[in-house]
Amino acid sequence: MSCEKELQDKLDITPSTQLRRTLLKLTSTGALITLIPGRTAYAAISNSIVASGHGSDFAHGECMQVLSPGYWKTHTENWGAIANTTTFKSVFGGLPLNTSATATETTTLLQVLESPGQGESGLGGPNNVNYFLASFYLITANHSRLGIVFPVVGMGKPFTSLHDFASYLYNEALMDAGGVGTTLSEITNNYHLGNSCPA
């Protein structure tokens, strides 16, 4: 039985819900960061090393800390190297997913953050997936700034570049937009900066 199968059995994750509960699954490198349903915790499997609980090995002994889409919407001055005129398509390679509002090639990350939901003017998409994609792009771009601890890009990390991480998230969202939106929302709620680290 594979490590992934054993972990799935222990966590009682069915195949139909596994994608929704998986943030990162990199079969080529064996890295897996999984949201555990019913517990605010992560399990990280990387190079045959299993870290459970709050994912301290994933974050080098620190509790993961992220900021919400609402923060990024109202604090564009803290986007670091990312301009608030950056288009969604230039980051993710495609338009915002399944929106009621008309998204174009010039739709910016900021416009997505300012228009959550699926209503007439909403650019959020199913379960606000686009809203959270924009947020997690900014979270990752600003790791180690502003109190953010989300080390997924860099040497020895699951992704070698911010572009690779954005492409991965978007491709996952193409397969299950609502599931990815829910997962990123849960991560934001459980690991928002200022929350105590989940046990």
Secondary structure, 3 states (H helix, E strand, C coil): CCHHHHHHHHHCCCHHHHCCCEEEEECCCCEEEEECCCCCCEEEEECCEEECCCCCCCCCCCCCEECCHHHHHHCHHHCCCCCCCCEHHHHHCCCCCCCCCCCCCCCEHHHHHHCCCCCCCCCCCHHHHHHHHHHHHHHHHCCCCCCCECCCECCCCCECCHHHHHHHHHHHHHHCHHHHHHHHHHHHHHCECCCCCCC
